[in-house]
Amino acid sequence: MSQYTQKDLKLLLVDMKEDMLKEAIVKAEEAIDKFKLLMEIAEFIKTSFDSMFLPPWHVIVGQKFGSRVTHEIGTLAYFILGNMAFFIFRGLEE
């Protein structure tokens, strides 16, 4: 059962289907519960998304970060859950 409520979630930028976004939020909650290190949280979400959806996925987790990325249309979510920000996107294939 999730320890987070709807008010703990802030969607900042979403270019992702609703079912995929829900999965991102669920995986973020699971990762926070299972891991303490930010790298482990990001790796868990990335591995999950790589196996559920076509890779390559990229995940940035933390409280302060900047980014400038190019993503595949329909594959980006940037949200805050509790006090942690999650930036999840699929990169473009070259």
N, C-alpha and C positions, 0 to 999 in steps of 0.2 A: 504494500500500500504506500502511496506517495505521501511524503511529508510536506509537499508543496501544494499551495492553493493557487487558484487562478490569479490572485493578486500578486503572487510571487513571480509570475511570468510576465515579461514585457517583450513583445515582438517589436524589434527595431527595423528590420528589413527582411521581407520574405518574397522570394521568387521561387516558390516550391509548391507542389500540389499538397492539399490538406492532409492526405494520408501519410505522405512522406514527412511532412512537418510534425505530425503527431508522433511518428516513429522517432524523429530527432529528439523531441522533448522527452519521450520515454527513455531513450538511450542515455540522454544527459542525466536524468534522474537516477537511473541504474548506476551510471559511472560514478556519480557523486557519492552514492551509498557504498560502492565497492572499493573505491580508490581514494588515496589522499594526495598523491602527486599529480600535478596538472598534466604532465606528459602521459601518465597512465590513463587519465580520464580521456584525453584526446585520442590516444591509441585505441582504447576500447570502442569509442564512437566510430573512428575511422575504419577499424576492422569490421565492425558490425555493418556499416554502410557499404563497404566494399563487397561483403558477402551477400547483402540483401539487394543491392542495386548495382548497376554497372559501374566499376571503378574507372578512374582513380578519384577518390574522395580526399579532401583536405579538411582538417579540423584544427581550429585555434581556440584555446580555452584560457581564460584568465580574467583579471580585473582591469588591467590596463594594457592595451595594445593598439597599434595602428595597422592598417593594411590597405593594399590596393591590388586587387586581383581581377583576372578575367575568368569568368565562369561560364559553364554551359547554361543556356537559358532554361529556367525551370528547376534549377538545382542549388539554390542558395537560401540559407536561413541564418539570420543573425538575431539572437535573442538573449535576454538575461533571465536566468533562473536563480532565484534567491539573490546571492551577491556575486554570482559568477556569470560571465558573458561567454557565449558559444557562437562561433562563426564557422559554419559548415557549408562546404560547396564542392561541386565536382569540377575539376579543371578541364580545360579544353584539350582534346587530343591533337597532337601536331601531325 
